[in-house]
Amino acid sequence: MYYTYLISLEKRSLPGAPLEENLGQLDGEGRLGAGFKHKASANINYKTGPFKLNWQVNYLGKIQDTLGGYSTPDEPAPELDALNSVGAKIYNDIQFGWTVEDGRSLEFYMGVDNVFNVKAPFLPSGFASNITGTETAADTYDPFGRRFYAGVNIKF
């Protein structure tokens, strides 16, 4: 299991300019990257005989993207600012495999990514966290949802 607690993510755009805190901000133009305060990943493997099972869990903490807020003291817009707030997301992936040994190795496997079909947050165009034009942060969150796969590995 891996866990990261980010204390600070500061940048200075020009020498002498004030420091800008990117902690809690999604990646975007002029930013240092996704500044998750809490981030974790756990991987559980189980093998018995020719069978193996792998379960991976990825946790992304909440983000409150304050760099692009739309409220001003004269014109509060909390309904727009709420679109810059993303709750924590947990993604689960599972894979099952079966190996046959007969002078060479033959492994069959199948799996499901994003088992519980966790949706990427809606970040509309023009808002602070819109990074890729896909109305979400596709470089950070899973924009595809649940997907299935299968395959074969052959070793000679």
N, CA, C and O atoms as a DFTB+ gen file, in Angstrom:
624 C
 N C O
     1  1       0.850      -1.175       0.000
     2  2       0.000       0.000       0.000
     3  2       0.892       1.233       0.000
     4  3       1.922       1.273       0.673
     5  1       0.485       2.225      -0.757
     6  2       1.187       3.497      -0.817
     7  2       0.223       4.603      -0.420
     8  3      -0.928       4.617      -0.856
     9  1       0.690       5.520       0.399
    10  2      -0.124       6.665       0.809
    11  2       0.748       7.915       0.732
    12  3       1.901       7.911       1.163
    13  1       0.186       8.972       0.185
    14  2       0.906      10.236       0.079
    15  2       0.092      11.330       0.756
    16  3      -1.100      11.487       0.493
    17  1       0.741      12.072       1.616
    18  2       0.141      13.254       2.235
    19  2       0.972      14.446       1.765
    20  3       2.132      14.600       2.147
    21  1       0.364      15.279       0.937
    22  2       1.065      16.427       0.370
    23  2       0.908      17.622       1.297
    24  3      -0.214      18.046       1.576
    25  1       2.005      18.163       1.771
    26  2       1.989      19.282       2.718
    27  2       1.827      20.608       1.994
    28  3       1.061      21.469       2.427
    29  1       2.548      20.773       0.893
    30  2       2.519      22.042       0.172
    31  2       2.905      21.808      -1.283
    32  3       3.648      20.877      -1.594
    33  1       2.400      22.652      -2.163
    34  2       2.742      22.582      -3.579
    35  2       2.770      24.018      -4.100
    36  3       1.809      24.503      -4.697
    37  1       3.891      24.676      -3.858
    38  2       4.001      26.107      -4.155
    39  2       4.790      26.345      -5.439
    40  3       5.679      25.579      -5.809
    41  1       4.427      27.436      -6.096
    42  2       5.194      27.849      -7.276
    43  2       5.265      29.366      -7.314
    44  3       4.436      30.066      -6.732
    45  1       6.253      29.838      -8.000
    46  2       6.441      31.269      -8.206
    47  2       6.549      31.457      -9.719
    48  3       7.464      30.909     -10.335
    49  1       5.641      32.216     -10.331
    50  2       5.629      32.339     -11.788
    51  2       6.797      33.149     -12.321
    52  3       7.303      32.853     -13.403
    53  1       7.235      34.157     -11.593
    54  2       8.383      34.981     -11.991
    55  2       9.234      35.261     -10.764
    56  3       8.713      35.263      -9.648
    57  1      10.534      35.498     -10.938
    58  2      11.361      35.856      -9.782
    59  2      10.786      37.101      -9.099
    60  3      10.484      38.096      -9.758
    61  1      10.641      37.033      -7.793
    62  2      10.106      38.147      -7.027
    63  2       8.593      38.156      -6.921
    64  3       8.041      38.904      -6.114
    65  1       7.898      37.330      -7.727
    66  2       6.432      37.256      -7.648
    67  2       6.047      36.490      -6.386
    68  3       6.844      35.707      -5.869
    69  1       4.838      36.708      -5.891
    70  2       4.417      35.976      -4.691
    71  2       4.257      34.488      -4.988
    72  3       3.990      34.094      -6.124
    73  1       4.423      33.669      -3.952
    74  2       4.220      32.233      -4.083
    75  2       2.739      31.954      -4.295
    76  3       1.878      32.585      -3.682
    77  1       2.460      30.996      -5.173
    78  2       1.086      30.560      -5.425
    79  2       0.961      29.127      -4.937
    80  3       1.720      28.258      -5.367
    81  1       0.015      28.870      -4.046
    82  2      -0.183      27.539      -3.478
    83  2      -1.075      26.724      -4.415
    84  3      -2.208      27.118      -4.688
    85  1      -0.570      25.590      -4.908
    86  2      -1.334      24.710      -5.790
    87  2      -1.899      23.494      -5.064
    88  3      -2.514      22.637      -5.699
    89  1      -1.705      23.399      -3.755
    90  2      -2.262      22.303      -2.976
    91  2      -3.782      22.349      -3.076
    92  3      -4.392      23.392      -2.843
    93  1      -4.387      21.228      -3.420
    94  2      -5.835      21.165      -3.550
    95  2      -6.343      21.601      -4.905
    96  3      -7.554      21.696      -5.108
    97  1      -5.443      21.871      -5.837
    98  2      -5.829      22.321      -7.171
    99  2      -5.605      21.191      -8.172
   100  3      -4.659      20.414      -8.041
   101  1      -6.471      21.108      -9.161
   102  2      -6.244      20.162     -10.249
   103  2      -5.172      20.708     -11.174
   104  3      -4.863      21.900     -11.165
   105  1      -4.618      19.816     -11.966
   106  2      -3.629      20.215     -12.960
   107  2      -4.289      21.166     -13.951
   108  3      -5.480      21.026     -14.229
   109  1      -3.575      22.092     -14.468
   110  2      -4.106      23.027     -15.448
   111  2      -3.014      23.938     -15.945
   112  3      -1.860      23.827     -15.532
   113  1      -3.377      24.830     -16.824
   114  2      -2.402      25.738     -17.415
   115  2      -1.683      26.530     -16.330
   116  3      -2.317      27.198     -15.513
   117  1      -0.362      26.450     -16.327
   118  2       0.438      27.194     -15.376
   119  2       0.489      26.590     -13.986
   120  3       1.008      27.217     -13.062
   121  1      -0.043      25.375     -13.814
   122  2      -0.035      24.741     -12.493
   123  2       1.020      23.652     -12.440
   124  3       1.570      23.247     -13.464
   125  1       1.294      23.186     -11.231
   126  2       2.354      22.203     -11.019
   127  2       1.894      20.761     -11.163
   128  3       2.732      19.860     -11.173
   129  1       0.616      20.513     -11.272
   130  2       0.089      19.151     -11.333
   131  2      -1.061      19.020     -10.365
   132  3      -1.365      19.955      -9.625
   133  1      -1.706      17.865     -10.363
   134  2      -2.826      17.640      -9.459
   135  2      -2.306      17.645      -8.022
   136  3      -1.476      16.813      -7.654
   137  1      -2.788      18.569      -7.225
   138  2      -2.290      18.743      -5.865
   139  2      -3.154      18.074      -4.812
   140  3      -3.639      18.734      -3.892
   141  1      -3.350      16.761      -4.940
   142  2      -4.145      16.033      -3.959
   143  2      -3.436      16.039      -2.613
   144  3      -2.271      15.650      -2.524
   145  1      -4.124      16.476      -1.570
   146  2      -3.549      16.432      -0.229
   147  2      -3.405      14.971       0.215
   148  3      -2.411      14.606       0.843
   149  1      -4.410      14.133      -0.116
   150  2      -4.391      12.706       0.227
   151  2      -4.519      11.887      -1.051
   152  3      -5.385      12.146      -1.886
   153  1      -3.646      10.899      -1.189
   154  2      -3.677      10.008      -2.346
   155  2      -3.139       8.658      -1.881
   156  3      -2.152       8.598      -1.148
   157  1      -3.792       7.569      -2.311
   158  2      -3.354       6.244      -1.863
   159  2      -3.607       5.201      -2.941
   160  3      -4.455       5.378      -3.815
   161  1      -2.856       4.115      -2.860
   162  2      -3.021       2.980      -3.765
   163  2      -2.711       1.707      -2.977
   164  3      -1.721       1.644      -2.247
   165  1      -3.559       0.704      -3.130
   166  2      -3.338      -0.587      -2.471
   167  2      -3.526      -1.690      -3.499
   168  3      -4.391      -1.601      -4.371
   169  1      -2.708      -2.728      -3.388
   170  2      -2.743      -3.825      -4.335
   171  2      -2.711      -5.130      -3.543
   172  3      -1.810      -5.343      -2.733
   173  1      -3.692      -6.003      -3.775
   174  2      -3.753      -7.291      -3.093
   175  2      -3.640      -8.387      -4.145
   176  3      -4.409      -8.418      -5.106
   177  1      -2.672      -9.289      -3.955
   178  2      -2.470     -10.417      -4.872
   179  2      -2.688     -11.720      -4.117
   180  3      -2.258     -11.860      -2.972
   181  1      -3.355     -12.670      -4.757
   182  2      -3.549     -13.990      -4.176
   183  2      -3.272     -15.020      -5.272
   184  3      -3.780     -14.901      -6.387
   185  1      -2.467     -16.026      -4.948
   186  2      -2.154     -17.070      -5.916
   187  2      -2.261     -18.426      -5.246
   188  3      -1.756     -18.629      -4.142
   189  1      -2.920     -19.344      -5.921
   190  2      -2.997     -20.720      -5.464
   191  2      -2.937     -21.622      -6.692
   192  3      -3.804     -21.567      -7.564
   193  1      -1.903     -22.448      -6.744
   194  2      -1.717     -23.315      -7.903
   195  2      -1.612     -22.487      -9.180
   196  3      -0.838     -21.531      -9.240
   197  1      -2.387     -22.851     -10.199
   198  2      -2.301     -22.124     -11.469
   199  2      -3.157     -20.849     -11.513
   200  3      -3.156     -20.139     -12.519
   201  1      -3.875     -20.563     -10.446
   202  2      -4.805     -19.427     -10.436
   203  2      -4.234     -18.239      -9.675
   204  3      -3.545     -18.403      -8.668
   205  1      -4.526     -17.052     -10.166
   206  2      -4.119     -15.848      -9.434
   207  2      -5.204     -14.789      -9.558
   208  3      -5.940     -14.725     -10.542
   209  1      -5.274     -13.965      -8.523
   210  2      -6.261     -12.896      -8.448
   211  2      -5.550     -11.637      -7.979
   212  3      -4.751     -11.684      -7.044
   213  1      -5.835     -10.514      -8.623
   214  2      -5.250      -9.226      -8.251
   215  2      -6.365      -8.204      -8.115
   216  3      -7.212      -8.081      -8.999
   217  1      -6.366      -7.468      -7.002
   218  2      -7.335      -6.388      -6.769
   219  2      -6.535      -5.130      -6.458
   220  3      -5.708      -5.124      -5.546
   221  1      -6.782      -4.068      -7.216
   222  2      -6.095      -2.800      -6.978
   223  2      -7.126      -1.721      -6.673
   224  3      -8.161      -1.627      -7.333
   225  1      -6.825      -0.911      -5.665
   226  2      -7.684       0.203      -5.271
   227  2      -6.855       1.485      -5.314
   228  3      -5.760       1.540      -4.754
   229  1      -7.382       2.516      -5.981
   230  2      -6.731       3.824      -6.042
   231  2      -7.662       4.867      -5.444
   232  3      -8.834       4.955      -5.809
   233  1      -7.125       5.655      -4.520
   234  2      -7.894       6.703      -3.841
   235  2      -7.325       8.073      -4.213
   236  3      -6.123       8.309      -4.092
   237  1      -8.191       8.961      -4.660
   238  2      -7.831      10.352      -4.934
   239  2      -8.654      11.228      -4.004
   240  3      -9.883      11.202      -4.063
   241  1      -8.006      11.996      -3.153
   242  2      -8.699      12.841      -2.191
   243  2      -9.510      13.944      -2.859
   244  3      -9.454      14.135      -4.074
   245  1     -10.255      14.655      -2.042
   246  2     -11.100      15.730      -2.576
   247  2     -10.241      16.909      -3.044
   248  3      -9.126      17.129      -2.570
   249  1     -10.797      17.635      -3.973
   250  2     -10.142      18.825      -4.534
   251  2     -11.136      19.980      -4.444
   252  3     -12.302      19.828      -4.808
   253  1     -10.684      21.114      -3.969
   254  2     -11.471      22.345      -3.991
   255  2     -10.659      23.335      -4.801
   256  3      -9.745      23.973      -4.278
   257  1     -10.987      23.464      -6.066
   258  2     -10.197      24.280      -6.977
   259  2     -10.537      25.751      -6.780
   260  3     -11.496      26.257      -7.364
   261  1      -9.752      26.430      -5.961
   262  2     -10.048      27.825      -5.623
   263  2      -9.398      28.824      -6.563
   264  3      -9.738      30.007      -6.529
   265  1      -8.469      28.376      -7.405
   266  2      -7.773      29.322      -8.270
   267  2      -8.679      29.908      -9.340
   268  3      -8.380      30.973      -9.882
   269  1      -9.764      29.244      -9.650
   270  2     -10.640      29.744     -10.707
   271  2     -12.040      30.015     -10.210
   272  3     -12.997      29.863     -10.970
   273  1     -12.191      30.411      -8.964
   274  2     -13.523      30.675      -8.428
   275  2     -14.235      31.768      -9.202
   276  3     -13.598      32.660      -9.761
   277  1     -15.543      31.697      -9.232
   278  2     -16.320      32.653     -10.006
   279  2     -17.052      33.656      -9.133
   280  3     -17.658      34.593      -9.654
   281  1     -17.013      33.485      -7.818
   282  2     -17.640      34.443      -6.919
   283  2     -16.756      35.670      -6.760
   284  3     -15.529      35.577      -6.766
   285  1     -17.386      36.790      -6.621
   286  2     -16.695      38.019      -6.249
   287  2     -17.488      38.621      -5.109
   288  3     -18.655      38.271      -4.937
   289  1     -16.900      39.519      -4.316
   290  2     -17.666      40.124      -3.225
   291  2     -18.935      40.825      -3.726
   292  3     -19.945      40.856      -3.024
   293  1     -18.882      41.385      -4.932
   294  2     -20.055      42.081      -5.469
   295  2     -21.072      41.143      -6.104
   296  3     -22.273      41.415      -6.086
   297  1     -20.587      40.036      -6.668
   298  2     -21.468      39.085      -7.345
   299  2     -21.160      37.655      -6.894
   300  3     -20.422      36.942      -7.574
   301  1     -21.723      37.222      -5.746
   302  2     -21.479      35.842      -5.313
   303  2     -22.123      34.854      -6.286
   304  3     -23.229      35.084      -6.775
   305  1     -21.423      33.757      -6.562
   306  2     -21.939      32.713      -7.462
   307  2     -21.604      31.337      -6.897
   308  3     -20.853      30.587      -7.520
   309  1     -22.152      30.987      -5.719
   310  2     -21.795      29.703      -5.100
   311  2     -22.166      28.504      -5.958
   312  3     -21.491      27.477      -5.889
   313  1     -23.226      28.601      -6.773
   314  2     -23.611      27.475      -7.634
   315  2     -22.561      27.220      -8.710
   316  3     -22.399      26.081      -9.148
   317  1     -21.849      28.250      -9.144
   318  2     -20.774      28.070     -10.114
   319  2     -19.496      27.601      -9.426
   320  3     -18.781      26.746      -9.949
   321  1     -19.212      28.164      -8.255
   322  2     -18.020      27.731      -7.515
   323  2     -18.114      26.257      -7.121
   324  3     -17.092      25.579      -7.015
   325  1     -19.340      25.753      -6.900
   326  2     -19.524      24.356      -6.511
   327  2     -19.020      23.411      -7.601
   328  3     -18.620      22.287      -7.301
   329  1     -19.032      23.851      -8.862
   330  2     -18.540      23.003      -9.944
   331  2     -17.023      22.843      -9.907
   332  3     -16.471      21.992     -10.605
   333  1     -16.349      23.659      -9.097
   334  2     -14.903      23.527      -8.927
   335  2     -14.552      22.649      -7.735
   336  3     -13.374      22.479      -7.419
   337  1     -15.555      22.092      -7.071
   338  2     -15.338      21.237      -5.912
   339  2     -15.585      19.783      -6.312
   340  3     -16.674      19.442      -6.774
   341  1     -14.582      18.930      -6.137
   342  2     -14.677      17.529      -6.518
   343  2     -14.448      16.682      -5.274
   344  3     -13.428      16.825      -4.600
   345  1     -15.394      15.802      -4.970
   346  2     -15.249      14.896      -3.839
   347  2     -14.213      13.820      -4.118
   348  3     -13.754      13.666      -5.250
   349  1     -13.849      13.084      -3.090
   350  2     -12.875      11.996      -3.222
   351  2     -13.416      10.920      -4.162
   352  3     -14.625      10.696      -4.232
   353  1     -12.526      10.268      -4.870
   354  2     -12.888       9.187      -5.791
   355  2     -12.078       7.946      -5.441
   356  3     -10.898       8.035      -5.102
   357  1     -12.726       6.791      -5.528
   358  2     -12.059       5.509      -5.300
   359  2     -12.310       4.634      -6.514
   360  3     -13.457       4.363      -6.869
   361  1     -11.226       4.190      -7.152
   362  2     -11.309       3.319      -8.322
   363  2     -10.820       1.924      -7.943
   364  3      -9.790       1.776      -7.285
   365  1     -11.569       0.900      -8.364
   366  2     -11.231      -0.496      -8.101
   367  2     -11.029      -1.229      -9.424
   368  3     -11.845      -1.109     -10.338
   369  1      -9.939      -1.989      -9.522
   370  2      -9.647      -2.806     -10.701
   371  2      -9.384      -4.228     -10.225
   372  3      -8.758      -4.435      -9.186
   373  1      -9.864      -5.207     -10.987
   374  2      -9.663      -6.606     -10.613
   375  2      -9.212      -7.397     -11.838
   376  3      -9.640      -7.125     -12.960
   377  1      -8.338      -8.383     -11.603
   378  2      -7.883      -9.254     -12.696
   379  2      -7.760     -10.683     -12.176
   380  3      -7.268     -10.917     -11.072
   381  1      -8.214     -11.630     -12.987
   382  2      -8.125     -13.049     -12.684
   383  2      -7.279     -13.704     -13.769
   384  3      -7.439     -13.396     -14.950
   385  1      -6.371     -14.612     -13.374
   386  2      -5.533     -15.305     -14.351
   387  2      -5.426     -16.794     -14.064
   388  3      -5.584     -17.235     -12.926
   389  1      -5.156     -17.556     -15.110
   390  2      -4.992     -19.000     -15.019
   391  2      -3.836     -19.393     -15.922
   392  3      -3.841     -19.071     -17.110
   393  1      -2.828     -20.096     -15.364
   394  2      -1.632     -20.470     -16.111
   395  2      -1.607     -21.973     -16.364
   396  3      -1.879     -22.771     -15.467
   397  1      -1.275     -22.347     -17.605
   398  2      -1.116     -23.749     -17.996
   399  2       0.355     -23.948     -18.341
   400  3       0.900     -23.203     -19.156
   401  1       1.004     -24.934     -17.739
   402  2       2.417     -25.234     -18.017
   403  2       2.487     -26.553     -18.782
   404  3       2.038     -27.585     -18.283
   405  1       3.044     -26.523     -19.981
   406  2       3.259     -27.761     -20.750
   407  2       4.512     -27.615     -21.605
   408  3       4.455     -27.764     -22.826
   409  1       5.631     -27.326     -20.971
   410  2       6.877     -27.082     -21.689
   411  2       7.047     -25.610     -22.037
   412  3       8.170     -25.126     -22.181
   413  1       5.964     -24.920     -22.166
   414  2       5.967     -23.465     -22.346
   415  2       4.860     -22.924     -21.442
   416  3       4.017     -23.686     -20.969
   417  1       4.859     -21.681     -21.213
   418  2       3.886     -21.092     -20.300
   419  2       2.766     -20.435     -21.106
   420  3       3.020     -19.673     -22.039
   421  1       1.546     -20.739     -20.738
   422  2       0.371     -20.178     -21.378
   423  2      -0.518     -19.613     -20.273
   424  3      -0.992     -20.355     -19.413
   425  1      -0.741     -18.317     -20.296
   426  2      -1.558     -17.681     -19.258
   427  2      -2.771     -17.010     -19.895
   428  3      -2.646     -16.213     -20.825
   429  1      -3.937     -17.349     -19.377
   430  2      -5.184     -16.692     -19.763
   431  2      -5.539     -15.712     -18.653
   432  3      -5.377     -16.027     -17.474
   433  1      -6.012     -14.548     -19.013
   434  2      -6.404     -13.575     -17.988
   435  2      -7.612     -12.765     -18.465
   436  3      -7.868     -12.633     -19.661
   437  1      -8.329     -12.240     -17.502
   438  2      -9.449     -11.335     -17.786
   439  2      -9.610     -10.407     -16.592
   440  3      -9.218     -10.735     -15.472
   441  1     -10.185      -9.259     -16.847
   442  2     -10.327      -8.306     -15.763
   443  2     -11.365      -7.242     -16.031
   444  3     -11.943      -7.143     -17.114
   445  1     -11.575      -6.456     -15.004
   446  2     -12.500      -5.327     -15.075
   447  2     -11.805      -4.135     -14.441
   448  3     -11.376      -4.205     -13.289
   449  1     -11.691      -3.053     -15.177
   450  2     -11.177      -1.792     -14.642
   451  2     -12.364      -0.918     -14.257
   452  3     -13.389      -0.916     -14.939
   453  1     -12.222      -0.177     -13.165
   454  2     -13.293       0.668     -12.629
   455  2     -14.541      -0.187     -12.367
   456  3     -15.616       0.073     -12.906
   457  1     -14.369      -1.193     -11.539
   458  2     -15.395      -2.194     -11.248
   459  2     -16.744      -1.571     -10.897
   460  3     -17.779      -2.043     -11.368
   461  1     -16.748      -0.520     -10.079
   462  2     -18.004       0.068      -9.617
   463  2     -18.466       1.240     -10.475
   464  3     -19.351       1.996     -10.074
   465  1     -17.867       1.391     -11.659
   466  2     -18.272       2.397     -12.646
   467  2     -18.323       3.814     -12.059
   468  3     -19.302       4.537     -12.245
   469  1     -17.265       4.195     -11.355
   470  2     -17.166       5.532     -10.757
   471  2     -17.032       6.556     -11.883
   472  3     -16.143       6.449     -12.728
   473  1     -17.906       7.531     -11.885
   474  2     -17.926       8.549     -12.936
   475  2     -16.897       9.638     -12.662
   476  3     -16.650      10.009     -11.514
   477  1     -16.308      10.138     -13.728
   478  2     -15.402      11.287     -13.611
   479  2     -16.237      12.516     -13.255
   480  3     -17.397      12.602     -13.659
   481  1     -15.678      13.461     -12.513
   482  2     -16.440      14.654     -12.155
   483  2     -16.741      15.513     -13.382
   484  3     -15.958      15.562     -14.330
   485  1     -17.876      16.178     -13.344
   486  2     -18.269      17.090     -14.416
   487  2     -17.599      18.438     -14.169
   488  3     -17.881      19.110     -13.177
   489  1     -16.716      18.821     -15.073
   490  2     -16.009      20.092     -14.992
   491  2     -16.225      20.799     -16.325
   492  3     -15.459      20.593     -17.267
   493  1     -17.268      21.638     -16.414
   494  2     -17.642      22.219     -17.707
   495  2     -16.572      23.122     -18.304
   496  3     -15.731      23.677     -17.597
   497  1     -16.629      23.251     -19.614
   498  2     -15.679      24.108     -20.329
   499  2     -15.701      25.514     -19.767
   500  3     -16.756      26.067     -19.456
   501  1     -14.508      26.080     -19.646
   502  2     -14.401      27.447     -19.151
   503  2     -14.255      27.557     -17.653
   504  3     -14.010      28.651     -17.146
   505  1     -14.396      26.457     -16.919
   506  2     -14.236      26.513     -15.471
   507  2     -12.785      26.234     -15.112
   508  3     -11.990      25.822     -15.956
   509  1     -12.457      26.460     -13.869
   510  2     -11.062      26.427     -13.426
   511  2     -10.367      25.105     -13.701
   512  3      -9.206      25.094     -14.110
   513  1     -11.052      23.997     -13.487
   514  2     -10.389      22.698     -13.581
   515  2     -10.510      22.046     -14.940
   516  3     -10.000      20.941     -15.127
   517  1     -11.156      22.674     -15.887
   518  2     -11.283      22.064     -17.212
   519  2      -9.910      22.055     -17.871
   520  3      -9.345      23.108     -18.165
   521  1      -9.386      20.867     -18.100
   522  2      -8.020      20.754     -18.572
   523  2      -7.968      20.360     -20.037
   524  3      -7.229      20.965     -20.813
   525  1      -8.733      19.365     -20.424
   526  2      -8.556      18.764     -21.741
   527  2      -9.664      19.073     -22.726
   528  3      -9.579      18.640     -23.875
   529  1     -10.688      19.792     -22.340
   530  2     -11.803      20.047     -23.236
   531  2     -12.799      18.907     -23.265
   532  3     -13.702      18.907     -24.101
   533  1     -12.659      17.921     -22.364
   534  2     -13.579      16.780     -22.314
   535  2     -14.611      16.951     -21.210
   536  3     -15.334      16.006     -20.893
   537  1     -14.693      18.122     -20.627
   538  2     -15.582      18.451     -19.515
   539  2     -15.294      17.597     -18.281
   540  3     -16.185      17.311     -17.482
   541  1     -14.043      17.203     -18.147
   542  2     -13.529      16.585     -16.941
   543  2     -12.005      16.686     -17.001
   544  3     -11.447      17.138     -18.001
   545  1     -11.349      16.272     -15.948
   546  2      -9.887      16.227     -15.942
   547  2      -9.481      14.806     -16.315
   548  3      -9.168      13.992     -15.446
   549  1      -9.488      14.512     -17.620
   550  2      -9.263      13.155     -18.111
   551  2      -7.856      12.647     -17.825
   552  3      -7.620      11.440     -17.876
   553  1      -6.927      13.531     -17.529
   554  2      -5.583      13.094     -17.180
   555  2      -5.483      12.674     -15.717
   556  3      -4.468      12.115     -15.300
   557  1      -6.526      12.938     -14.940
   558  2      -6.527      12.628     -13.516
   559  2      -7.582      11.585     -13.161
   560  3      -7.305      10.659     -12.400
   561  1      -8.788      11.730     -13.708
   562  2      -9.915      10.848     -13.400
   563  2     -10.194       9.916     -14.585
   564  3      -9.775      10.186     -15.710
   565  1     -10.903       8.820     -14.317
   566  2     -11.245       7.842     -15.355
   567  2     -12.472       8.331     -16.133
   568  3     -13.583       8.299     -15.605
   569  1     -12.289       8.780     -17.372
   570  2     -13.426       9.286     -18.143
   571  2     -14.224       8.191     -18.854
   572  3     -15.276       8.482     -19.423
   573  1     -13.751       6.931     -18.837
   574  2     -14.374       5.867     -19.618
   575  2     -15.388       5.035     -18.854
   576  3     -16.281       4.451     -19.468
   577  1     -15.280       4.961     -17.532
   578  2     -16.171       4.103     -16.752
   579  2     -15.702       2.660     -16.782
   580  3     -14.561       2.372     -17.142
   581  1     -16.601       1.751     -16.396
   582  2     -16.259       0.330     -16.301
   583  2     -15.903      -0.216     -17.682
   584  3     -16.562       0.089     -18.676
   585  1     -14.838      -1.039     -17.721
   586  2     -14.466      -1.691     -18.970
   587  2     -13.888      -3.077     -18.677
   588  3     -13.255      -3.312     -17.648
   589  1     -14.131      -3.968     -19.613
   590  2     -13.737      -5.365     -19.486
   591  2     -12.641      -5.676     -20.503
   592  3     -12.576      -5.061     -21.568
   593  1     -11.785      -6.633     -20.164
   594  2     -10.741      -7.046     -21.098
   595  2     -10.385      -8.512     -20.833
   596  3     -10.679      -9.056     -19.768
   597  1      -9.757      -9.124     -21.810
   598  2      -9.275     -10.512     -21.692
   599  2      -8.074     -10.655     -22.608
   600  3      -7.922      -9.909     -23.575
   601  1      -7.218     -11.628     -22.291
   602  2      -6.048     -11.827     -23.136
   603  2      -5.333     -13.121     -22.819
   604  3      -5.717     -13.876     -21.927
   605  1      -4.273     -13.351     -23.586
   606  2      -3.449     -14.541     -23.434
   607  2      -1.998     -14.135     -23.525
   608  3      -1.629     -13.357     -24.404
   609  1      -1.156     -14.653     -22.622
   610  2       0.301     -14.485     -22.687
   611  2       0.908     -15.849     -22.976
   612  3       0.590     -16.836     -22.312
   613  1       1.786     -15.897     -23.974
   614  2       2.467     -17.147     -24.312
   615  2       3.956     -16.910     -24.198
   616  3       4.483     -15.961     -24.779
   617  1       4.651     -17.777     -23.443
   618  2       6.106     -17.718     -23.315
   619  2       6.691     -18.983     -23.885
   620  3       6.306     -20.080     -23.480
   621  1       7.623     -18.854     -24.828
   622  2       8.237     -20.020     -25.481
   623  2       9.525     -20.372     -24.787
   624  3      10.198     -21.324     -25.181
